[in-house]
């Protein structure tokens, strides 16, 4: 159950734990040696305040540590992404 | 080195003895462990893995030794693999 195909994850919606829509998943960054997942690369929703995220081109980066659940949507802990600002 | 997982799609996979294994089609991740768990490989070279009628194999990420322009895995003897024998191969590895 916890093993997920990355192909199926792309374009999945990303929400924070308060129900705010953050955007859609574009990619995942991993450490090549260990395979540890580092960050989600997300195409932000238009009305999202992206000032507190690391940005590159049109994408924002969300630390994978903040991910709480990945099912039909991806839920990230709003506390964790806020304290990292 | 950090990699974007989508950059792995379509990359060729070789063993460290230079045998072509196949082409990476997908990556599986373990959400709980926050880790890449395996590489789904298609167009499998029958000299590397016997897959029978199955479409491909899932190579455990532990086997990966290098990721650059191509991906290398530890050389394994030609063996019959189920499409999802990750658990099984894990056991055989531990029993060594």
Backbone of each chain as nested JSON, in Angstrom:
{
  "chains": [
    {"id": "A", "residues": [
      {"number": 1, "name": "UNK", "atoms": {"N": [0.835, -1.214, 0.0], "CA": [0.0, 0.0, 0.0], "C": [0.858, 1.248, 0.0]}},
      {"number": 2, "name": "UNK", "atoms": {"N": [1.943, 1.203, 0.752], "CA": [2.743, 2.433, 0.825], "C": [3.619, 2.609, -0.401]}},
      {"number": 3, "name": "UNK", "atoms": {"N": [3.676, 1.571, -1.239], "CA": [4.497, 1.716, -2.434], "C": [3.676, 2.271, -3.587]}},
      {"number": 4, "name": "UNK", "atoms": {"N": [4.142, 3.377, -4.121], "CA": [3.357, 4.085, -5.11], "C": [4.185, 4.325, -6.365]}},
      {"number": 5, "name": "UNK", "atoms": {"N": [3.527, 4.206, -7.5], "CA": [4.182, 4.517, -8.76], "C": [4.252, 6.022, -8.951]}},
      {"number": 6, "name": "UNK", "atoms": {"N": [5.427, 6.508, -9.253], "CA": [5.607, 7.954, -9.407], "C": [4.856, 8.473, -10.641]}},
      {"number": 7, "name": "UNK", "atoms": {"N": [4.788, 7.64, -11.675], "CA": [4.034, 8.046, -12.874], "C": [2.596, 8.381, -12.506]}},
      {"number": 8, "name": "UNK", "atoms": {"N": [2.02, 7.568, -11.605], "CA": [0.626, 7.791, -11.229], "C": [0.466, 9.003, -10.335]}},
      {"number": 9, "name": "UNK", "atoms": {"N": [1.556, 9.419, -9.699], "CA": [1.477, 10.574, -8.797], "C": [1.516, 11.898, -9.538]}},
      {"number": 10, "name": "UNK", "atoms": {"N": [2.1, 11.909, -10.727], "CA": [2.278, 13.203, -11.36], "C": [0.923, 13.775, -11.738]}},
      {"number": 11, "name": "UNK", "atoms": {"N": [0.818, 15.072, -11.616], "CA": [-0.434, 15.807, -11.837], "C": [-1.436, 15.6, -10.699]}},
      {"number": 12, "name": "UNK", "atoms": {"N": [-1.017, 14.944, -9.611], "CA": [-1.922, 14.83, -8.471], "C": [-2.03, 16.169, -7.747]}},
      {"number": 13, "name": "UNK", "atoms": {"N": [-3.214, 16.429, -7.174], "CA": [-3.403, 17.692, -6.46], "C": [-2.699, 17.646, -5.107]}},
      {"number": 14, "name": "UNK", "atoms": {"N": [-2.137, 18.764, -4.745], "CA": [-1.458, 18.878, -3.45], "C": [-2.256, 19.856, -2.595]}},
      {"number": 15, "name": "UNK", "atoms": {"N": [-2.662, 19.409, -1.401], "CA": [-3.416, 20.26, -0.486], "C": [-2.631, 20.346, 0.821]}},
      {"number": 16, "name": "UNK", "atoms": {"N": [-2.842, 21.449, 1.568], "CA": [-2.241, 21.438, 2.9], "C": [-3.28, 20.918, 3.884]}},
      {"number": 17, "name": "UNK", "atoms": {"N": [-2.852, 20.699, 5.13], "CA": [-3.731, 20.018, 6.082], "C": [-4.878, 20.91, 6.535]}},
      {"number": 18, "name": "UNK", "atoms": {"N": [-4.875, 22.166, 6.124], "CA": [-6.027, 23.026, 6.421], "C": [-6.99, 23.067, 5.246]}},
      {"number": 19, "name": "UNK", "atoms": {"N": [-6.69, 22.305, 4.224], "CA": [-7.612, 22.219, 3.084], "C": [-7.33, 23.223, 1.983]}},
      {"number": 20, "name": "UNK", "atoms": {"N": [-6.232, 23.94, 2.109], "CA": [-5.892, 24.907, 1.078], "C": [-5.245, 24.186, -0.108]}},
      {"number": 21, "name": "UNK", "atoms": {"N": [-5.742, 24.47, -1.282], "CA": [-5.173, 23.86, -2.472], "C": [-3.835, 24.518, -2.787]}},
      {"number": 22, "name": "UNK", "atoms": {"N": [-2.804, 23.683, -2.897], "CA": [-1.48, 24.257, -3.144], "C": [-1.066, 24.183, -4.597]}},
      {"number": 23, "name": "UNK", "atoms": {"N": [-1.53, 23.183, -5.284], "CA": [-1.17, 23.069, -6.694], "C": [-1.165, 21.617, -7.125]}},
      {"number": 24, "name": "UNK", "atoms": {"N": [-0.458, 21.325, -8.206], "CA": [-0.366, 19.94, -8.67], "C": [1.101, 19.504, -8.678]}},
      {"number": 25, "name": "UNK", "atoms": {"N": [1.284, 18.224, -8.373], "CA": [2.634, 17.683, -8.311], "C": [3.24, 17.618, -9.699]}},
      {"number": 26, "name": "UNK", "atoms": {"N": [4.482, 18.086, -9.797], "CA": [5.166, 18.065, -11.073], "C": [6.278, 17.026, -11.074]}},
      {"number": 27, "name": "UNK", "atoms": {"N": [6.975, 16.925, -9.946], "CA": [8.127, 16.027, -9.899], "C": [8.487, 15.774, -8.442]}},
      {"number": 28, "name": "UNK", "atoms": {"N": [9.392, 14.825, -8.223], "CA": [9.902, 14.557, -6.879], "C": [11.421, 14.544, -6.971]}},
      {"number": 29, "name": "UNK", "atoms": {"N": [12.059, 15.189, -5.988], "CA": [13.524, 15.196, -5.937], "C": [13.989, 14.165, -4.916]}},
      {"number": 30, "name": "UNK", "atoms": {"N": [14.979, 13.364, -5.285], "CA": [15.503, 12.353, -4.373], "C": [17.019, 12.43, -4.349]}},
      {"number": 31, "name": "UNK", "atoms": {"N": [17.586, 11.927, -3.257], "CA": [19.027, 11.784, -3.136], "C": [19.416, 10.505, -3.875]}},
      {"number": 32, "name": "UNK", "atoms": {"N": [20.286, 10.64, -4.881], "CA": [20.548, 9.495, -5.759], "C": [21.179, 8.317, -5.008]}},
      {"number": 33, "name": "UNK", "atoms": {"N": [22.107, 8.604, -4.1], "CA": [22.816, 7.522, -3.43], "C": [21.92, 6.687, -2.548]}},
      {"number": 34, "name": "UNK", "atoms": {"N": [21.164, 7.343, -1.695], "CA": [20.352, 6.623, -0.719], "C": [18.937, 6.348, -1.216]}},
      {"number": 35, "name": "UNK", "atoms": {"N": [18.501, 7.098, -2.197], "CA": [17.121, 6.974, -2.645], "C": [16.137, 7.73, -1.762]}},
      {"number": 36, "name": "UNK", "atoms": {"N": [16.652, 8.487, -0.802], "CA": [15.775, 9.23, 0.103], "C": [15.049, 10.343, -0.649]}},
      {"number": 37, "name": "UNK", "atoms": {"N": [13.749, 10.45, -0.398], "CA": [12.949, 11.472, -1.074], "C": [13.134, 12.803, -0.356]}},
      {"number": 38, "name": "UNK", "atoms": {"N": [13.436, 13.844, -1.111], "CA": [13.793, 15.126, -0.508], "C": [12.676, 16.153, -0.603]}},
      {"number": 39, "name": "UNK", "atoms": {"N": [12.204, 16.368, -1.82], "CA": [11.272, 17.469, -2.019], "C": [10.229, 17.131, -3.077]}},
      {"number": 40, "name": "UNK", "atoms": {"N": [9.067, 17.762, -2.923], "CA": [8.064, 17.729, -3.98], "C": [8.249, 18.978, -4.831]}},
      {"number": 41, "name": "UNK", "atoms": {"N": [8.169, 18.823, -6.127], "CA": [8.179, 19.981, -7.019], "C": [6.737, 20.181, -7.461]}},
      {"number": 42, "name": "UNK", "atoms": {"N": [6.189, 21.342, -7.108], "CA": [4.76, 21.565, -7.287], "C": [4.523, 22.784, -8.169]}},
      {"number": 43, "name": "UNK", "atoms": {"N": [3.604, 22.642, -9.083], "CA": [3.16, 23.801, -9.867], "C": [2.078, 24.471, -9.044]}},
      {"number": 44, "name": "UNK", "atoms": {"N": [2.357, 25.658, -8.5], "CA": [1.434, 26.232, -7.515], "C": [0.108, 26.68, -8.124]}},
      {"number": 45, "name": "UNK", "atoms": {"N": [-0.937, 26.576, -7.297], "CA": [-2.232, 27.114, -7.692], "C": [-2.101, 28.63, -7.833]}},
      {"number": 46, "name": "UNK", "atoms": {"N": [-2.937, 29.208, -8.688], "CA": [-2.774, 30.624, -9.024], "C": [-2.858, 31.559, -7.83]}},
      {"number": 47, "name": "UNK", "atoms": {"N": [-3.761, 31.213, -6.887], "CA": [-3.972, 32.133, -5.765], "C": [-3.128, 31.785, -4.54]}},
      {"number": 48, "name": "UNK", "atoms": {"N": [-2.178, 30.873, -4.708], "CA": [-1.351, 30.492, -3.561], "C": [-0.26, 31.532, -3.32]}},
      {"number": 49, "name": "UNK", "atoms": {"N": [-0.07, 31.86, -2.014], "CA": [1.021, 32.759, -1.66], "C": [2.323, 31.954, -1.674]}},
      {"number": 50, "name": "UNK", "atoms": {"N": [3.142, 32.189, -2.683], "CA": [4.334, 31.358, -2.845], "C": [5.571, 31.979, -2.199]}},
      {"number": 51, "name": "UNK", "atoms": {"N": [5.364, 33.092, -1.45], "CA": [6.529, 33.833, -0.947], "C": [7.35, 33.013, 0.048]}},
      {"number": 52, "name": "UNK", "atoms": {"N": [6.713, 32.068, 0.739], "CA": [7.471, 31.333, 1.758], "C": [8.101, 30.046, 1.244]}},
      {"number": 53, "name": "UNK", "atoms": {"N": [8.058, 29.84, -0.059], "CA": [8.652, 28.615, -0.604], "C": [9.874, 28.932, -1.456]}},
      {"number": 54, "name": "UNK", "atoms": {"N": [10.746, 27.939, -1.517], "CA": [11.853, 28.032, -2.461], "C": [11.266, 27.851, -3.856]}},
      {"number": 55, "name": "UNK", "atoms": {"N": [11.704, 28.695, -4.78], "CA": [11.105, 28.665, -6.111], "C": [12.16, 28.46, -7.181]}},
      {"number": 56, "name": "UNK", "atoms": {"N": [11.742, 27.851, -8.24], "CA": [12.601, 27.735, -9.406], "C": [11.675, 27.743, -10.612]}},
      {"number": 57, "name": "UNK", "atoms": {"N": [11.919, 28.676, -11.515], "CA": [10.999, 28.875, -12.638], "C": [9.589, 29.055, -12.102]}},
      {"number": 58, "name": "UNK", "atoms": {"N": [8.659, 28.265, -12.604], "CA": [7.276, 28.441, -12.162], "C": [6.928, 27.49, -11.016]}},
      {"number": 59, "name": "UNK", "atoms": {"N": [7.909, 26.737, -10.511], "CA": [7.593, 25.702, -9.531], "C": [8.039, 26.067, -8.125]}},
      {"number": 60, "name": "UNK", "atoms": {"N": [7.331, 25.512, -7.141], "CA": [7.752, 25.673, -5.753], "C": [8.203, 24.316, -5.225]}},
      {"number": 61, "name": "UNK", "atoms": {"N": [9.054, 24.362, -4.184], "CA": [9.571, 23.128, -3.596], "C": [9.002, 22.965, -2.192]}},
      {"number": 62, "name": "UNK", "atoms": {"N": [8.505, 21.771, -1.916], "CA": [7.96, 21.477, -0.592], "C": [8.764, 20.316, -0.012]}},
      {"number": 63, "name": "UNK", "atoms": {"N": [9.316, 20.49, 1.198], "CA": [10.109, 19.395, 1.777], "C": [9.276, 18.13, 1.936]}},
      {"number": 64, "name": "UNK", "atoms": {"N": [9.864, 16.989, 1.595], "CA": [9.088, 15.749, 1.659], "C": [8.711, 15.401, 3.094]}},
      {"number": 65, "name": "UNK", "atoms": {"N": [9.462, 15.908, 4.046], "CA": [9.141, 15.681, 5.463], "C": [7.755, 16.173, 5.83]}},
      {"number": 66, "name": "UNK", "atoms": {"N": [7.267, 17.15, 5.098], "CA": [5.968, 17.727, 5.417], "C": [4.81, 16.881, 4.885]}},
      {"number": 67, "name": "UNK", "atoms": {"N": [5.108, 15.887, 4.058], "CA": [4.033, 15.085, 3.464], "C": [3.391, 14.212, 4.529]}},
      {"number": 68, "name": "UNK", "atoms": {"N": [2.059, 14.33, 4.656], "CA": [1.343, 13.533, 5.654], "C": [0.682, 12.324, 5.031]}},
      {"number": 69, "name": "UNK", "atoms": {"N": [0.181, 12.466, 3.825], "CA": [-0.55, 11.364, 3.2], "C": [-0.507, 11.512, 1.692]}},
      {"number": 70, "name": "UNK", "atoms": {"N": [-0.471, 10.378, 1.034], "CA": [-0.572, 10.368, -0.422], "C": [-1.599, 9.313, -0.789]}},
      {"number": 71, "name": "UNK", "atoms": {"N": [-2.784, 9.745, -1.15], "CA": [-3.816, 8.812, -1.583], "C": [-4.388, 9.364, -2.883]}},
      {"number": 72, "name": "UNK", "atoms": {"N": [-5.617, 9.859, -2.816], "CA": [-6.202, 10.456, -4.017], "C": [-5.638, 11.849, -4.24]}},
      {"number": 73, "name": "UNK", "atoms": {"N": [-5.287, 12.481, -3.13], "CA": [-4.57, 13.759, -3.205], "C": [-3.354, 13.65, -2.287]}},
      {"number": 74, "name": "UNK", "atoms": {"N": [-2.468, 14.622, -2.396], "CA": [-1.297, 14.652, -1.513], "C": [-1.554, 15.697, -0.439]}},
      {"number": 75, "name": "UNK", "atoms": {"N": [-1.424, 15.287, 0.818], "CA": [-1.66, 16.211, 1.926], "C": [-0.323, 16.559, 2.571]}},
      {"number": 76, "name": "UNK", "atoms": {"N": [-0.051, 17.849, 2.697], "CA": [1.17, 18.262, 3.389], "C": [0.799, 19.026, 4.655]}},
      {"number": 77, "name": "UNK", "atoms": {"N": [1.611, 18.857, 5.678], "CA": [1.374, 19.461, 6.979], "C": [1.581, 20.974, 6.879]}},
      {"number": 78, "name": "UNK", "atoms": {"N": [0.523, 21.731, 7.112], "CA": [0.646, 23.179, 6.929], "C": [1.572, 23.781, 7.98]}},
      {"number": 79, "name": "UNK", "atoms": {"N": [1.624, 23.182, 9.18], "CA": [2.528, 23.689, 10.206], "C": [3.979, 23.578, 9.753]}},
      {"number": 80, "name": "UNK", "atoms": {"N": [4.317, 22.422, 9.227], "CA": [5.716, 22.188, 8.854], "C": [6.177, 23.104, 7.731]}},
      {"number": 81, "name": "UNK", "atoms": {"N": [5.309, 23.357, 6.777], "CA": [5.779, 24.214, 5.695], "C": [5.835, 25.67, 6.146]}},
      {"number": 82, "name": "UNK", "atoms": {"N": [5.056, 25.99, 7.186], "CA": [5.073, 27.378, 7.646], "C": [6.314, 27.665, 8.479]}},
      {"number": 83, "name": "UNK", "atoms": {"N": [6.67, 26.716, 9.345], "CA": [7.813, 26.969, 10.216], "C": [9.117, 26.961, 9.437]}},
      {"number": 84, "name": "UNK", "atoms": {"N": [9.096, 26.386, 8.247], "CA": [10.326, 26.324, 7.466], "C": [10.598, 27.622, 6.713]}},
      {"number": 85, "name": "UNK", "atoms": {"N": [9.653, 28.517, 6.733], "CA": [9.766, 29.719, 5.91], "C": [11.004, 30.529, 6.261]}}
    ]},
    {"id": "B", "residues": [
      {"number": 1, "name": "UNK", "atoms": {"N": [24.278, 13.544, -4.715], "CA": [23.667, 14.16, -5.894], "C": [22.151, 14.032, -5.81]}},
      {"number": 2, "name": "UNK", "atoms": {"N": [21.462, 15.106, -6.141], "CA": [20.001, 15.039, -6.124], "C": [19.472, 14.887, -7.543]}},
      {"number": 3, "name": "UNK", "atoms": {"N": [18.449, 14.071, -7.679], "CA": [17.894, 13.825, -9.008], "C": [16.383, 14.065, -9.002]}},
      {"number": 4, "name": "UNK", "atoms": {"N": [15.874, 14.481, -10.152], "CA": [14.425, 14.537, -10.328], "C": [13.993, 13.162, -10.803]}},
      {"number": 5, "name": "UNK", "atoms": {"N": [12.984, 12.618, -10.139], "CA": [12.611, 11.242, -10.472], "C": [12.168, 11.093, -11.919]}},
      {"number": 6, "name": "UNK", "atoms": {"N": [11.529, 12.12, -12.456], "CA": [11.054, 11.977, -13.837], "C": [12.22, 11.899, -14.818]}},
      {"number": 7, "name": "UNK", "atoms": {"N": [13.408, 12.363, -14.378], "CA": [14.548, 12.301, -15.284], "C": [15.031, 10.863, -15.482]}},
      {"number": 8, "name": "UNK", "atoms": {"N": [14.549, 9.954, -14.625], "CA": [14.952, 8.551, -14.763], "C": [14.171, 7.844, -15.875]}},
      {"number": 9, "name": "UNK", "atoms": {"N": [12.99, 8.368, -16.184], "CA": [12.162, 7.687, -17.186], "C": [12.898, 7.625, -18.52]}},
      {"number": 10, "name": "UNK", "atoms": {"N": [12.872, 6.456, -19.114], "CA": [13.475, 6.312, -20.429], "C": [14.969, 6.052, -20.384]}},
      {"number": 11, "name": "UNK", "atoms": {"N": [15.562, 6.123, -19.184], "CA": [17.006, 5.866, -19.096], "C": [17.296, 4.38, -19.192]}},
      {"number": 12, "name": "UNK", "atoms": {"N": [18.437, 4.076, -19.774], "CA": [18.839, 2.682, -19.862], "C": [19.495, 2.239, -18.567]}},
      {"number": 13, "name": "UNK", "atoms": {"N": [19.258, 0.989, -18.259], "CA": [19.772, 0.414, -17.029], "C": [20.771, -0.681, -17.399]}},
      {"number": 14, "name": "UNK", "atoms": {"N": [21.958, -0.625, -16.804], "CA": [22.996, -1.628, -17.066], "C": [23.472, -2.214, -15.74]}},
      {"number": 15, "name": "UNK", "atoms": {"N": [24.029, -3.42, -15.805], "CA": [24.698, -3.934, -14.609], "C": [26.123, -3.404, -14.61]}},
      {"number": 16, "name": "UNK", "atoms": {"N": [26.788, -3.526, -13.463], "CA": [28.153, -2.984, -13.392], "C": [29.142, -3.85, -14.172]}},
      {"number": 17, "name": "UNK", "atoms": {"N": [28.646, -4.901, -14.809], "CA": [29.513, -5.619, -15.745], "C": [29.152, -5.302, -17.188]}},
      {"number": 18, "name": "UNK", "atoms": {"N": [28.371, -4.257, -17.36], "CA": [28.106, -3.772, -18.707], "C": [26.989, -4.468, -19.445]}},
      {"number": 19, "name": "UNK", "atoms": {"N": [26.204, -5.287, -18.75], "CA": [25.086, -5.954, -19.409], "C": [23.868, -5.031, -19.379]}},
      {"number": 20, "name": "UNK", "atoms": {"N": [23.24, -4.823, -20.542], "CA": [22.042, -3.998, -20.57], "C": [20.894, -4.765, -19.924]}},
      {"number": 21, "name": "UNK", "atoms": {"N": [20.179, -4.109, -19.03], "CA": [19.046, -4.754, -18.364], "C": [17.746, -4.36, -19.037]}},
      {"number": 22, "name": "UNK", "atoms": {"N": [17.591, -3.076, -19.342], "CA": [16.35, -2.61, -19.961], "C": [16.216, -1.112, -19.809]}},
      {"number": 23, "name": "UNK", "atoms": {"N": [14.991, -0.64, -20.026], "CA": [14.716, 0.79, -19.989], "C": [13.807, 1.1, -18.806]}},
      {"number": 24, "name": "UNK", "atoms": {"N": [14.12, 2.162, -18.08], "CA": [13.302, 2.527, -16.918], "C": [11.997, 3.17, -17.374]}},
      {"number": 25, "name": "UNK", "atoms": {"N": [10.9, 2.587, -16.938], "CA": [9.579, 3.084, -17.316], "C": [8.93, 3.888, -16.196]}},
      {"number": 26, "name": "UNK", "atoms": {"N": [9.227, 3.492, -14.979], "CA": [8.546, 4.113, -13.844], "C": [9.419, 3.924, -12.607]}},
      {"number": 27, "name": "UNK", "atoms": {"N": [9.122, 4.702, -11.586], "CA": [9.831, 4.601, -10.322], "C": [8.784, 4.372, -9.252]}},
      {"number": 28, "name": "UNK", "atoms": {"N": [9.027, 3.44, -8.333], "CA": [8.097, 3.294, -7.225], "C": [8.749, 3.85, -5.97]}},
      {"number": 29, "name": "UNK", "atoms": {"N": [7.933, 4.506, -5.151], "CA": [8.456, 5.077, -3.914], "C": [7.682, 4.518, -2.731]}},
      {"number": 30, "name": "UNK", "atoms": {"N": [8.368, 4.398, -1.615], "CA": [7.754, 3.961, -0.374], "C": [7.456, 5.221, 0.438]}},
      {"number": 31, "name": "UNK", "atoms": {"N": [6.156, 5.48, 0.61], "CA": [5.757, 6.734, 1.245], "C": [6.151, 6.754, 2.715]}},
      {"number": 32, "name": "UNK", "atoms": {"N": [5.969, 5.627, 3.38], "CA": [6.291, 5.583, 4.813], "C": [7.784, 5.796, 5.053]}},
      {"number": 33, "name": "UNK", "atoms": {"N": [8.579, 5.082, 4.272], "CA": [10.029, 5.172, 4.451], "C": [10.603, 6.427, 3.806]}},
      {"number": 34, "name": "UNK", "atoms": {"N": [9.791, 7.103, 3.01], "CA": [10.235, 8.296, 2.269], "C": [11.468, 7.98, 1.425]}},
      {"number": 35, "name": "UNK", "atoms": {"N": [11.369, 6.929, 0.652], "CA": [12.506, 6.431, -0.095], "C": [12.059, 5.872, -1.44]}},
      {"number": 36, "name": "UNK", "atoms": {"N": [12.958, 5.882, -2.406], "CA": [12.676, 5.177, -3.655], "C": [12.723, 3.684, -3.344]}},
      {"number": 37, "name": "UNK", "atoms": {"N": [11.704, 2.939, -3.758], "CA": [11.766, 1.512, -3.45], "C": [12.211, 0.691, -4.652]}},
      {"number": 38, "name": "UNK", "atoms": {"N": [11.844, 1.096, -5.857], "CA": [12.244, 0.28, -6.994], "C": [12.161, 1.01, -8.317]}},
      {"number": 39, "name": "UNK", "atoms": {"N": [12.744, 0.384, -9.319], "CA": [12.697, 0.906, -10.683], "C": [11.926, -0.103, -11.536]}},
      {"number": 40, "name": "UNK", "atoms": {"N": [10.87, 0.355, -12.188], "CA": [10.122, -0.527, -13.085], "C": [10.798, -0.489, -14.448]}},
      {"number": 41, "name": "UNK", "atoms": {"N": [11.201, -1.649, -14.916], "CA": [12.014, -1.731, -16.128], "C": [11.288, -2.521, -17.201]}},
      {"number": 42, "name": "UNK", "atoms": {"N": [11.274, -1.959, -18.4], "CA": [10.683, -2.675, -19.536], "C": [11.729, -2.888, -20.617]}},
      {"number": 43, "name": "UNK", "atoms": {"N": [11.317, -3.509, -21.708], "CA": [12.246, -3.914, -22.777], "C": [13.407, -4.701, -22.166]}},
      {"number": 44, "name": "UNK", "atoms": {"N": [13.063, -5.644, -21.307], "CA": [14.1, -6.326, -20.539], "C": [14.924, -7.234, -21.438]}},
      {"number": 45, "name": "UNK", "atoms": {"N": [16.229, -7.109, -21.32], "CA": [17.159, -7.955, -22.057], "C": [17.038, -9.389, -21.529]}},
      {"number": 46, "name": "UNK", "atoms": {"N": [16.631, -10.33, -22.36], "CA": [16.433, -11.701, -21.871], "C": [17.72, -12.355, -21.379]}},
      {"number": 47, "name": "UNK", "atoms": {"N": [18.856, -11.787, -21.767], "CA": [20.117, -12.337, -21.257], "C": [20.418, -11.858, -19.845]}},
      {"number": 48, "name": "UNK", "atoms": {"N": [19.712, -10.834, -19.401], "CA": [19.931, -10.333, -18.054], "C": [18.881, -10.901, -17.101]}},
      {"number": 49, "name": "UNK", "atoms": {"N": [17.629, -10.845, -17.53], "CA": [16.546, -11.371, -16.71], "C": [15.589, -12.133, -17.59]}},
      {"number": 50, "name": "UNK", "atoms": {"N": [15.156, -13.261, -17.094], "CA": [14.112, -13.974, -17.805], "C": [12.774, -13.54, -17.227]}},
      {"number": 51, "name": "UNK", "atoms": {"N": [11.963, -12.876, -18.027], "CA": [10.704, -12.356, -17.507], "C": [9.511, -13.117, -18.051]}},
      {"number": 52, "name": "UNK", "atoms": {"N": [9.762, -14.097, -18.889], "CA": [8.65, -14.858, -19.442], "C": [7.737, -13.958, -20.24]}},
      {"number": 53, "name": "UNK", "atoms": {"N": [6.441, -14.056, -19.974], "CA": [5.491, -13.245, -20.734], "C": [5.213, -11.912, -20.07]}},
      {"number": 54, "name": "UNK", "atoms": {"N": [5.81, -11.699, -18.906], "CA": [5.525, -10.452, -18.202], "C": [6.141, -9.277, -18.944]}},
      {"number": 55, "name": "UNK", "atoms": {"N": [5.582, -8.107, -18.642], "CA": [6.022, -6.929, -19.391], "C": [7.36, -6.397, -18.899]}},
      {"number": 56, "name": "UNK", "atoms": {"N": [7.671, -6.663, -17.643], "CA": [8.916, -6.105, -17.136], "C": [9.221, -6.586, -15.736]}},
      {"number": 57, "name": "UNK", "atoms": {"N": [10.208, -5.96, -15.144], "CA": [10.585, -6.32, -13.776], "C": [10.683, -5.051, -12.943]}},
      {"number": 58, "name": "UNK", "atoms": {"N": [10.585, -5.234, -11.633], "CA": [10.869, -4.128, -10.723], "C": [12.195, -4.425, -10.037]}},
      {"number": 59, "name": "UNK", "atoms": {"N": [13.155, -3.549, -10.274], "CA": [14.479, -3.721, -9.693], "C": [14.51, -2.972, -8.363]}},
      {"number": 60, "name": "UNK", "atoms": {"N": [14.839, -3.654, -7.26], "CA": [14.924, -2.954, -5.972], "C": [15.97, -1.845, -6.042]}},
      {"number": 61, "name": "UNK", "atoms": {"N": [15.664, -0.706, -5.458], "CA": [16.579, 0.427, -5.565], "C": [17.919, 0.135, -4.876]}},
      {"number": 62, "name": "UNK", "atoms": {"N": [17.904, -0.803, -3.911], "CA": [19.146, -1.175, -3.219], "C": [20.207, -1.666, -4.204]}},
      {"number": 63, "name": "UNK", "atoms": {"N": [19.778, -2.211, -5.321], "CA": [20.732, -2.754, -6.285], "C": [21.45, -1.659, -7.065]}},
      {"number": 64, "name": "UNK", "atoms": {"N": [20.92, -0.448, -7.015], "CA": [21.497, 0.624, -7.825], "C": [22.846, 1.039, -7.253]}},
      {"number": 65, "name": "UNK", "atoms": {"N": [23.854, 1.07, -8.111], "CA": [25.173, 1.48, -7.639], "C": [25.561, 2.861, -8.14]}},
      {"number": 66, "name": "UNK", "atoms": {"N": [25.001, 3.301, -9.25], "CA": [25.372, 4.61, -9.772], "C": [24.259, 5.164, -10.646]}},
      {"number": 67, "name": "UNK", "atoms": {"N": [24.072, 6.476, -10.553], "CA": [23.127, 7.159, -11.428], "C": [23.844, 8.327, -12.059]}},
      {"number": 68, "name": "UNK", "atoms": {"N": [23.933, 8.32, -13.372], "CA": [24.56, 9.43, -14.076], "C": [23.817, 9.595, -15.379]}},
      {"number": 69, "name": "UNK", "atoms": {"N": [24.551, 9.504, -16.492], "CA": [23.873, 9.532, -17.784], "C": [23.123, 8.22, -18.009]}},
      {"number": 70, "name": "UNK", "atoms": {"N": [23.624, 7.167, -17.399], "CA": [22.891, 5.899, -17.395], "C": [22.816, 5.433, -15.944]}},
      {"number": 71, "name": "UNK", "atoms": {"N": [22.058, 4.36, -15.71], "CA": [21.919, 3.848, -14.356], "C": [22.556, 2.464, -14.293]}},
      {"number": 72, "name": "UNK", "atoms": {"N": [23.36, 2.252, -13.259], "CA": [24.018, 0.956, -13.077], "C": [23.439, 0.24, -11.87]}},
      {"number": 73, "name": "UNK", "atoms": {"N": [23.301, -1.082, -11.993], "CA": [22.936, -1.887, -10.826], "C": [23.994, -2.964, -10.632]}},
      {"number": 74, "name": "UNK", "atoms": {"N": [23.97, -3.535, -9.428], "CA": [24.87, -4.645, -9.145], "C": [24.616, -5.765, -10.125]}},
      {"number": 75, "name": "UNK", "atoms": {"N": [25.677, -6.439, -10.529], "CA": [25.499, -7.556, -11.433], "C": [24.859, -8.718, -10.677]}},
      {"number": 76, "name": "UNK", "atoms": {"N": [23.805, -9.257, -11.262], "CA": [23.177, -10.433, -10.655], "C": [23.173, -11.533, -11.699]}},
      {"number": 77, "name": "UNK", "atoms": {"N": [23.247, -12.738, -11.224], "CA": [23.178, -13.86, -12.159], "C": [21.828, -13.86, -12.836]}},
      {"number": 78, "name": "UNK", "atoms": {"N": [21.861, -14.3, -14.073], "CA": [20.603, -14.399, -14.806], "C": [19.645, -15.274, -14.004]}},
      {"number": 79, "name": "UNK", "atoms": {"N": [18.482, -14.73, -13.754], "CA": [17.548, -15.502, -12.943], "C": [16.12, -15.22, -13.383]}},
      {"number": 80, "name": "UNK", "atoms": {"N": [15.278, -16.133, -13.06], "CA": [13.863, -15.938, -13.375], "C": [13.273, -15.035, -12.314]}},
      {"number": 81, "name": "UNK", "atoms": {"N": [12.658, -13.969, -12.768], "CA": [12.071, -13.054, -11.798], "C": [10.59, -12.906, -12.026]}},
      {"number": 82, "name": "UNK", "atoms": {"N": [9.862, -12.909, -10.953], "CA": [8.461, -12.519, -11.041], "C": [8.463, -11.007, -11.23]}},
      {"number": 83, "name": "UNK", "atoms": {"N": [7.323, -10.476, -11.646], "CA": [7.31, -9.035, -11.847], "C": [7.387, -8.292, -10.517]}},
      {"number": 84, "name": "UNK", "atoms": {"N": [7.053, -8.956, -9.428], "CA": [7.078, -8.275, -8.13], "C": [7.744, -9.16, -7.084]}},
      {"number": 85, "name": "UNK", "atoms": {"N": [8.976, -9.535, -7.315], "CA": [9.612, -10.452, -6.371], "C": [10.502, -9.728, -5.395]}},
      {"number": 86, "name": "UNK", "atoms": {"N": [10.229, -8.474, -5.215], "CA": [11.113, -7.687, -4.38], "C": [11.282, -8.286, -2.984]}},
      {"number": 87, "name": "UNK", "atoms": {"N": [10.174, -8.682, -2.394], "CA": [10.232, -9.246, -1.043], "C": [11.075, -10.511, -1.046]}},
      {"number": 88, "name": "UNK", "atoms": {"N": [10.849, -11.304, -2.085], "CA": [11.539, -12.581, -2.157], "C": [13.05, -12.383, -2.284]}},
      {"number": 89, "name": "UNK", "atoms": {"N": [13.441, -11.483, -3.182], "CA": [14.867, -11.263, -3.372], "C": [15.478, -10.677, -2.114]}},
      {"number": 90, "name": "UNK", "atoms": {"N": [14.668, -9.945, -1.372], "CA": [15.159, -9.379, -0.132], "C": [15.516, -10.506, 0.834]}},
      {"number": 91, "name": "UNK", "atoms": {"N": [14.65, -11.502, 0.873], "CA": [14.885, -12.619, 1.762], "C": [16.147, -13.388, 1.372]}},
      {"number": 92, "name": "UNK", "atoms": {"N": [16.282, -13.639, 0.059], "CA": [17.452, -14.399, -0.368], "C": [18.724, -13.616, -0.059]}},
      {"number": 93, "name": "UNK", "atoms": {"N": [18.592, -12.295, -0.124], "CA": [19.763, -11.477, 0.149], "C": [20.142, -11.582, 1.622]}},
      {"number": 94, "name": "UNK", "atoms": {"N": [19.118, -11.531, 2.469], "CA": [19.388, -11.564, 3.9], "C": [19.939, -12.918, 4.349]}},
      {"number": 95, "name": "UNK", "atoms": {"N": [19.525, -13.945, 3.638], "CA": [19.938, -15.279, 4.071], "C": [21.401, -15.553, 3.733]}},
      {"number": 96, "name": "UNK", "atoms": {"N": [21.986, -14.674, 2.896], "CA": [23.38, -14.897, 2.529], "C": [24.34, -14.665, 3.694]}}
    ]}
  ]
}
